């Protein structure tokens, strides 16, 4: 399960894969990162809608992650999670399909929900059975409608709700510093994969957590 420890003071790192990966190279890159930085969870978030392509990637990355006791979560594709022996699913439509995913996958599989900048939608997702809620972006990415998750929402959530909350989207050194007291996880992906040295980029990004 993806849990925040009761006495946890430092947010954990939730790593998101690039939308396209080369299976001849990426597992080695991912292994190097996981061996250098403590990673709580990896999300396979491919842009591909082809089942065979997703399955091949999942088979390889499952071995890479599970060898290090790190859960592998699949983005969106609820029906493939059990088939591929994965640890959960990340949903991108707020609370809409949380109940369906929970019914399909059972109580022991992780169901996470991305709820944009809406604390209310996050609460609905939690009530529907989500194991965690992701809010974001935390800074302007130039994408979407431009609405940002407010630090006040994270602060309120950390004080009032036990369900783990993930800060995702537009993660910068500044937002890591600002949101660290209130977030249980930082979901990081696009912020590092554009670098020639993703490991160094990740270390620099999460330096305030050290």
Buried (B, 14 or more C-beta within 10 A) or exposed (E): EBEBEEEEEBBBBBBBBBEEBEEEEBBEBBBEBBEEBEBBBBBBBBEEEEEEBBBEBBEBBBEBBBEEEBBBBBBBBBEBBEEBEBBBBBBBBBBBBBBBBBEBBEEEBBBBBBBBBBBEBBBBBBEBBBBBBBBBBBBEBEEBEEEBBEBEBBBEBBEEBEBBBBBBBBBEEEBBEBBBEBBBBBBBBBBBBEEEEBBEBBBEBBEBBE
